[in-house]
Amino acid sequence: MSDKKIVLVTGAAGGIGTEVCRLFLNNGYKVVATHRPGKEQQAASWLQEEKLAGNDIQLLALDVSNHKAVSEVLPEALRELGRIDVLVNNAGITRDSTFKKMSWDQWQQVMETNLNSLFSVTQPIFNLMCEQGSGRIINISSVNGLKGQYGQVNYSAAKAGMIGFTKALAAEGARFGVCVNAVAPGYTATPMVTAIREDVLDSIKATIPMKRLATTEEVAGAVLYLAGEHGGYVTGETLSVNGGLYMQ
Ligand code: CAA
């Protein structure tokens, strides 16, 4: 068995997820990248397009929003992998709407993908990490979970929930050598953000002290720090990468 460290990244085929995969590969990790079941072809094309194919990266079809499906698929995958050193809970969606008009579906979909997935994916991996006596869990939250965002009651609630989850699990993981942290990116140059209506995005950019979006590299770098040797005494924290948009 290879002595490379293994990182599992959920929602890998997207802006921040892709950059996290690339950075960890470049730093000698084996990467397990999850994607939606039924999207095998797109996932294979993604590997080619991002020039990640041929590296030590393995795809895993996992619907993180479906607890039953995760319970069926993940334990078997973990048995085959043997260990997981780093988990990056990155999968996330937006269903923006003012609260007045928000449907139950918009609320529910965001909760299932962004917050409930943390229970389903993290529990078997956390238990494995406790047995190993080491592990790092990094949850990708958002500036909008810290400050609240107009039009994102669902997303802000889920992203704030991730921070509570992070602190509580950090308290449980500490004595087993498992560090649990969150990264809270600001507005980052990803398809999720560039999909915002142009006039709305311009007005958001105007409020960012650094007057620009984050690059995906800047966010992935924070994840690598928390996963690496120098992040070993950091736990229960939320590391903001937001260009000064929100200072706690
Ligand atoms: N604060 C106060 N009022 C605001 C506001 C704000 N931030 N934004 C909009 N409004 C007001 C508008 O001025 C408007 O007022 P009037 O009716 O008096 O003119 C009213 O609210 C309705 O605004 P919209 O015309 O924008 O309403 P809409 O129904 O067309 O769109 C929306 C609503 C979809 C929520 C849209 O405002 C929007 O897309 N907002 C951006 C939400 C956002 O930031 N999403 C982030 C996605 S990226 C991400 O989430 C990644 C991450 O982690 C950072």
Residues whose N, C-alpha, C, O or C-beta is under 5 A from the ligand:
A	BS01	CAA	T94 D96 S97 T98 S141 S142 Q149 Y150 G151 P185 G186 Y187 M192 V193 V200
